[in-house]
Amino acid sequence: MAGDWNEVTLGEISDFRAGSVFKPSHQGNADGEIPFIKVSDMNLPENAVRILSANNWVSKAVARDLRAKPLPPGAVVFAKIGEALRQNRLRQVVRDTIVDNNMMGAIPRRDRVDEGFFYYTLSQFDFAEIAQGTALPYLTVSSISNLKLSLPELHEQRAIAHILSSLDNKIELNRRMSATLETMARSHFKAWFVYFAPVRAKAEGHDPGLPPHLASVFPDRLIVTEHGEVPEGWEVKPLSEIAEFLNGLALQKYPATDPADSLPVIKIAELRNGVTAKSDRASRDVPDKYIVRDGDFLFSWSGSLLAKFWTEGDGALNQHLFKVSSDRYPTWFIAEWVQVHLEEFQNIAASKATTMGHIQRGHLNAAMTNCPPNSGLADLGSVISPLVERRIQIDLESRTLAAIRDTLLPKLISGDLRVKDAETYLDRVL
């Protein structure tokens, strides 16, 4: 700890505000002026650090009816009860915001603490450690107010917050770039392989709007099959035929004897939120085909039914997840076909009300794909594949940036690393 820093409690530098009861009549109100944040909003990807969007909004009149006093910009919000408390997610609000009664807001006193420094400081506390209750842990204002921290002068607080927020801002920019690339790739894919827009244009005597080498991939007419219309010369194949869906293992059979030389177990939680300190570990004796590496495409077939390219480093594939691959078709092609059918699969899983929602192999057999000749697929891949590959690289870069941030954060917040040293380090690695 830096010798010239002061030890204070959170109660000395901030005020705490409880949430309000959310009424069912407010559900889905997108016309309001004030976001009403529930615990589920903390999972939205665009809310990684700051609350930028919400599923529910209320008017100022409704806020008055709720007797809710909005949290001001710069306040930090977090869950105060149950499993969400254990997950320890924090977000900073950027506009007047109301939170529900399962959450709490902490408002920094700006004459004492920079709001950015305040957010990063709070992120270092494990609120679950001071929670009361066991089956349903909960936070109290008194317990959180008594937490102690070291506080430098305001100018150094701002410098520390600037370094850390620069990394988070770059990660957020990468997230938006990745989302844009995903949208571009999916738009091309659906236009070409699902809606056959170039074929329909040529059939009507119009220019498909593509370079000649791409336009030539598409015939000028559709033929009718038992699965509907398909471009002449193309094949219709089940999803299960174009890709292998490797189900994961019950990894308790491969316990990690040495945590330092082990693999994180990739479950649905890791697919959604990445590897954390709470992730289970498995021995490296897991058969090689069940080891997941960066760039592999994963698909959870039960529970949430998520599908994404993995970019969190080596891991062990748990049951309820598929690793999707193919010896014949490129990864971008099989991944996009999974995405095309994902909503359908999610609806099938949601219809299984008596069990945990899931799909079966038969659903993969019933999901059809449209496959052009191999030469044409390579030409079309020259457009879509770079978008997918660039997205994977951006996500990998974000992982590196997050690792740098997570290394610097505790050292900067404690004073073990001073600002000039951190700036020198960043100049060297970025």
C-alpha positions in Angstrom: 0.0 0.0 0.0 1.3 3.4 -0.9 2.5 5.3 2.2 0.9 8.6 1.2 -2.6 7.2 0.7 -5.3 7.5 3.4 -7.3 4.5 4.7 -11.1 5.2 4.6 -14.3 3.2 4.6 -16.8 3.1 1.8 -19.3 4.8 4.0 -17.1 7.8 4.3 -16.8 8.4 0.5 -20.2 7.2 -0.8 -23.9 6.9 -0.1 -26.0 3.9 -0.7 -29.5 3.7 -2.1 -31.9 0.7 -2.2 -33.8 -0.3 -5.2 -37.6 -0.2 -5.9 -40.2 -2.8 -6.5 -40.7 -3.4 -10.2 -44.4 -3.7 -11.2 -45.5 -6.1 -13.9 -47.4 -3.3 -15.6 -44.0 -1.7 -16.4 -42.7 -4.8 -18.3 -41.4 -4.0 -21.8 -42.0 -0.3 -21.6 -39.6 1.1 -24.1 -41.1 4.6 -24.2 -39.9 5.7 -20.9 -37.2 8.2 -20.1 -35.4 6.4 -17.2 -33.9 2.9 -17.4 -35.2 0.5 -14.8 -32.4 -2.0 -14.2 -33.0 -5.5 -13.1 -30.4 -8.2 -12.3 -30.9 -9.7 -15.8 -29.7 -6.4 -17.4 -26.3 -6.9 -15.8 -25.8 -9.7 -18.3 -26.3 -7.6 -21.5 -23.0 -7.6 -23.4 -23.2 -3.8 -24.1 -23.4 -3.3 -20.3 -19.9 -4.7 -19.7 -18.8 -1.7 -17.6 -21.4 1.0 -18.0 -25.2 0.5 -18.1 -25.9 1.6 -21.7 -29.2 -0.3 -22.3 -32.0 -1.9 -20.3 -35.0 -4.2 -21.0 -37.4 -1.8 -19.2 -37.8 1.9 -19.1 -40.2 4.1 -17.1 -41.4 7.6 -17.4 -40.7 10.3 -14.8 -44.4 10.0 -13.8 -44.0 6.3 -13.1 -40.8 6.9 -11.2 -42.7 9.3 -8.9 -45.5 6.7 -8.5 -42.9 4.1 -7.5 -41.5 6.7 -5.1 -38.1 5.9 -6.6 -35.2 8.3 -6.4 -33.0 7.7 -9.5 -29.3 7.0 -9.1 -27.3 9.8 -10.7 -24.6 9.3 -13.4 -21.4 7.8 -11.9 -23.2 5.6 -9.4 -22.3 1.9 -9.2 -25.0 -0.7 -9.2 -24.8 -4.4 -8.1 -27.0 -7.2 -6.9 -27.6 -7.4 -3.2 -29.2 -10.8 -2.8 -29.0 -14.4 -4.0 -26.9 -16.0 -6.7 -26.5 -12.8 -8.5 -24.7 -11.4 -5.5 -22.3 -14.3 -5.6 -21.5 -13.5 -9.2 -20.3 -10.0 -8.0 -21.1 -8.1 -11.2 -20.9 -4.3 -11.0 -21.9 -1.7 -13.6 -21.7 2.1 -13.6 -24.7 4.2 -14.7 -24.3 7.0 -17.2 -27.7 8.6 -16.8 -30.4 8.8 -14.1 -31.3 5.2 -13.4 -33.6 3.2 -11.2 -32.7 -0.3 -10.0 -35.1 -3.0 -8.7 -35.3 -4.1 -5.1 -32.8 -7.0 -5.6 -30.1 -4.4 -6.3 -28.3 -1.6 -4.6 -26.6 1.6 -5.8 -23.5 3.3 -4.4 -23.1 7.0 -5.1 -19.5 8.4 -4.9 -19.0 11.6 -3.1 -17.2 13.5 -5.8 -15.4 15.8 -3.4 -13.6 12.7 -2.0 -13.4 10.2 -4.8 -13.3 10.1 -8.6 -16.2 8.1 -10.0 -14.0 6.0 -12.3 -11.6 5.2 -9.4 -14.6 4.4 -7.3 -16.0 1.9 -9.8 -12.7 0.1 -10.1 -12.2 0.0 -6.4 -15.6 -1.5 -5.7 -14.9 -4.2 -8.4 -12.1 -5.5 -6.2 -14.3 -6.4 -3.3 -16.0 -9.7 -3.0 -19.4 -8.7 -1.6 -20.3 -12.4 -1.1 -17.7 -12.5 1.7 -19.6 -10.0 3.8 -23.1 -11.1 2.9 -25.4 -12.4 5.6 -27.4 -15.6 5.3 -26.4 -18.9 3.7 -29.2 -20.2 1.5 -30.1 -16.7 0.3 -27.2 -14.4 1.1 -27.9 -10.7 1.2 -26.0 -7.4 1.6 -26.7 -4.8 4.2 -25.8 -1.1 4.0 -23.9 -1.3 7.3 -21.7 -4.2 6.2 -20.8 -2.7 2.9 -20.2 0.8 4.5 -17.6 -0.6 6.8 -15.4 -2.0 4.0 -12.0 -0.3 4.0 -9.8 0.9 1.1 -6.8 3.1 0.5 -7.5 6.5 -1.2 -4.9 8.6 -3.0 -5.3 12.2 -3.9 -7.9 13.0 -6.5 -5.4 13.8 -9.3 -3.9 10.3 -8.8 -7.3 8.7 -8.7 -8.2 10.2 -12.0 -4.9 9.1 -13.6 -5.5 5.5 -12.4 -9.1 5.5 -13.6 -7.9 6.9 -17.0 -5.4 4.0 -17.5 -8.0 1.4 -16.6 -10.9 2.9 -18.5 -8.7 3.3 -21.6 -8.4 -0.5 -21.6 -12.1 -1.0 -21.0 -13.0 1.5 -23.7 -10.8 -0.4 -26.2 -12.5 -3.6 -25.2 -15.9 -2.0 -25.7 -14.9 -0.7 -29.1 -13.7 -4.2 -30.0 -17.1 -5.6 -28.8 -18.9 -3.2 -31.2 -16.6 -4.0 -34.0 -17.1 -7.7 -33.4 -20.9 -7.2 -33.4 -20.7 -5.3 -36.7 -18.6 -8.0 -38.3 -21.0 -10.6 -37.1 -24.0 -8.7 -38.6 -22.2 -8.3 -41.9 -21.2 -12.0 -42.2 -24.8 -13.1 -41.2 -26.4 -10.7 -43.6 -24.3 -12.0 -46.5 -24.9 -15.6 -45.5 -28.6 -15.3 -45.3 -28.9 -13.3 -48.5 -26.9 -15.9 -50.4 -27.6 -19.3 -48.8 -31.1 -18.8 -47.3 -33.0 -16.2 -49.4 -31.0 -16.8 -52.6 -31.1 -13.1 -53.5 -28.6 -13.3 -56.3 -30.4 -16.2 -57.9 -33.7 -14.4 -57.7 -32.2 -11.3 -59.2 -30.7 -13.2 -62.1 -33.9 -15.1 -62.7 -35.7 -11.8 -63.1 -33.0 -10.5 -65.4 -31.4 -8.1 -62.9 -27.8 -7.6 -62.1 -27.2 -9.4 -58.7 -24.8 -6.6 -57.7 -21.8 -8.9 -57.2 -18.3 -9.1 -58.8 -18.4 -11.5 -61.8 -16.5 -14.3 -60.1 -19.1 -14.3 -57.3 -22.1 -13.8 -59.5 -21.1 -16.9 -61.5 -21.5 -19.0 -58.4 -25.3 -18.5 -58.5 -27.4 -20.0 -61.2 -30.3 -18.1 -62.8 -33.1 -20.3 -61.6 -34.5 -22.1 -58.6 -35.8 -25.6 -58.6 -38.5 -27.1 -56.3 -37.5 -29.9 -54.0 -39.2 -31.6 -51.1 -37.5 -29.0 -48.8 -38.6 -26.0 -50.9 -36.8 -24.0 -53.5 -33.1 -24.3 -54.0 -30.7 -23.0 -56.6 -30.2 -25.3 -59.5 -27.1 -27.5 -59.0 -27.1 -27.0 -55.2 -27.7 -29.8 -52.7 -29.9 -29.8 -49.6 -28.3 -31.6 -46.7 -29.2 -32.1 -43.0 -27.1 -30.1 -40.6 -25.9 -33.3 -39.0 -24.4 -34.3 -42.4 -22.4 -31.2 -43.0 -20.8 -31.1 -39.5 -19.8 -33.3 -36.6 -21.4 -32.4 -33.3 -19.1 -33.8 -30.6 -20.8 -33.9 -27.3 -18.6 -33.2 -24.2 -17.7 -35.5 -21.4 -18.8 -35.9 -17.8 -15.5 -34.3 -16.6 -15.8 -35.3 -13.0 -14.1 -38.4 -14.3 -11.0 -36.3 -15.0 -10.4 -34.4 -11.8 -7.6 -31.9 -11.7 -4.9 -33.2 -9.3 -2.7 -30.1 -9.9 -4.8 -26.9 -10.3 -1.7 -25.2 -11.8 -1.5 -27.8 -14.6 -5.1 -28.2 -15.5 -7.8 -27.1 -17.9 -10.9 -25.0 -17.2 -14.1 -26.9 -17.7 -16.2 -25.3 -20.3 -19.8 -25.4 -19.3 -22.8 -23.3 -20.4 -21.8 -20.7 -17.8 -18.3 -20.4 -19.4 -19.8 -20.3 -22.9 -21.9 -17.3 -21.7 -19.5 -15.4 -19.5 -16.0 -16.8 -20.1 -13.6 -18.6 -17.8 -13.5 -17.2 -14.2 -11.8 -18.1 -11.0 -15.0 -20.1 -10.1 -14.8 -22.3 -13.2 -14.2 -26.0 -12.4 -10.9 -27.6 -13.5 -10.1 -30.8 -15.2 -7.0 -32.9 -15.7 -5.0 -32.5 -18.9 -5.5 -36.2 -19.4 -8.8 -35.4 -21.2 -8.7 -37.0 -24.6 -7.4 -34.5 -27.2 -10.6 -34.3 -29.2 -12.4 -33.0 -26.1 -10.0 -30.1 -25.7 -11.4 -26.8 -26.9 -9.0 -24.3 -28.5 -9.3 -20.7 -29.7 -11.4 -20.6 -32.8 -13.4 -23.7 -32.1 -17.2 -23.3 -32.6 -19.3 -24.4 -29.6 -23.0 -25.0 -29.3 -24.8 -25.7 -26.0 -27.7 -28.1 -26.8 -29.5 -27.7 -23.5 -30.4 -24.9 -21.1 -29.8 -21.5 -22.8 -28.8 -22.9 -26.2 -25.9 -20.6 -27.1 -23.6 -20.8 -30.1 -20.3 -19.0 -30.5 -16.6 -19.1 -31.5 -14.5 -19.8 -28.4 -11.7 -17.3 -27.6 -10.9 -18.0 -24.0 -7.9 -20.3 -24.4 -7.6 -24.1 -24.0 -10.4 -25.8 -22.0 -12.1 -29.1 -21.5 -15.5 -29.7 -23.2 -18.2 -30.5 -20.7 -21.4 -32.5 -21.5 -24.3 -30.5 -22.8 -22.0 -28.7 -25.2 -21.2 -29.7 -28.8 -17.9 -28.9 -30.5 -18.9 -28.4 -34.1 -16.5 -29.2 -36.8 -16.3 -30.6 -40.3 -13.8 -32.4 -42.6 -15.5 -31.2 -45.7 -17.0 -27.8 -45.1 -15.3 -24.6 -43.7 -16.0 -23.6 -40.1 -17.7 -20.3 -41.1 -20.2 -22.3 -43.2 -21.2 -24.8 -40.6 -21.2 -22.1 -37.9 -23.6 -19.8 -39.8 -25.9 -22.7 -40.5 -26.1 -23.4 -36.8 -26.9 -19.7 -36.2 -29.7 -19.9 -38.9 -31.4 -22.7 -37.0 -30.6 -21.5 -33.5 -33.9 -19.7 -32.9 -35.8 -22.8 -34.0 -33.7 -24.9 -31.7 -34.3 -22.5 -28.8 -38.1 -22.7 -29.4 -37.9 -26.5 -29.3 -36.0 -26.5 -26.0 -38.4 -23.9 -24.5 -41.4 -26.2 -25.3 -40.0 -28.9 -23.0 -41.7 -27.5 -19.9 -41.2 -30.6 -17.7 -37.5 -31.0 -18.2 -34.5 -28.8 -18.7 -34.9 -27.5 -22.3 -32.8 -29.3 -24.9 -32.7 -30.5 -28.4 -31.9 -34.0 -29.6 -29.8 -35.5 -32.5 -33.1 -35.9 -34.5 -33.5 -32.1 -34.5 -30.0 -31.8 -36.1 -31.1 -34.4 -38.7 -34.3 -32.4 -39.5 -32.5 -29.0 -39.9 -31.7 -28.5 -43.6 -28.8 -26.6 -45.2 -28.3 -25.4 -48.7 -24.9 -26.3 -50.1 -23.4 -25.0 -53.4 -20.7 -26.8 -55.3 -17.3 -26.8 -53.5 -15.7 -24.4 -56.0 -18.5 -21.9 -55.5 -18.3 -22.2 -51.7 -14.7 -21.3 -51.8 -15.4 -18.2 -53.8 -18.2 -17.1 -51.5 -16.0 -17.9 -48.5 -13.5 -15.3 -49.7 -16.0 -12.7 -48.6 -17.5 -14.2 -45.4 -14.5 -16.0 -44.0 -12.3 -12.9 -43.5 -15.2 -11.3 -41.6 -15.4 -14.3 -39.3 -11.7 -14.6 -38.8 -11.3 -10.9 -38.1 -14.0 -11.2 -35.5 -12.2 -14.0 -33.8 -9.0 -12.0 -33.8 -10.7 -9.0 -32.3 -12.2 -11.2 -29.5 -8.7 -12.6 -28.8 -7.3 -9.1 -28.6 -10.0 -8.2 -26.1 -9.0 -11.2 -24.0 -5.4 -9.9 -23.9 -6.6 -6.4 -23.0 -8.8 -7.8 -20.2 -5.9 -9.8 -18.9 -3.7 -6.7 -18.8 -6.5 -4.7 -17.1 -7.0 -7.4 -14.5 -3.2 -7.5 -13.8 -2.9 -3.8 -13.4 -6.1 -3.1 -11.6 -5.4 -4.5 -8.1 -1.8 -3.2 -8.2 -3.0 0.4 -9.1 -5.9 0.4 -6.7 -3.6 -0.7 -3.8 -0.7 1.6 -4.7 1.7 -1.2 -5.3 2.1 0.1 -8.9 2.3 3.8 -9.5 0.8 5.5 -12.5 4.1 6.3 -14.3 5.2 2.7 -14.1 1.8 1.5 -15.4 1.9 3.9 -18.3 5.4 2.7 -19.2 4.2 -0.9 -19.1 1.2 -0.1 -21.4 3.5 1.7 -23.9 5.6 -1.4 -24.1 2.8 -4.0 -24.5 0.2 -2.1 -26.6 
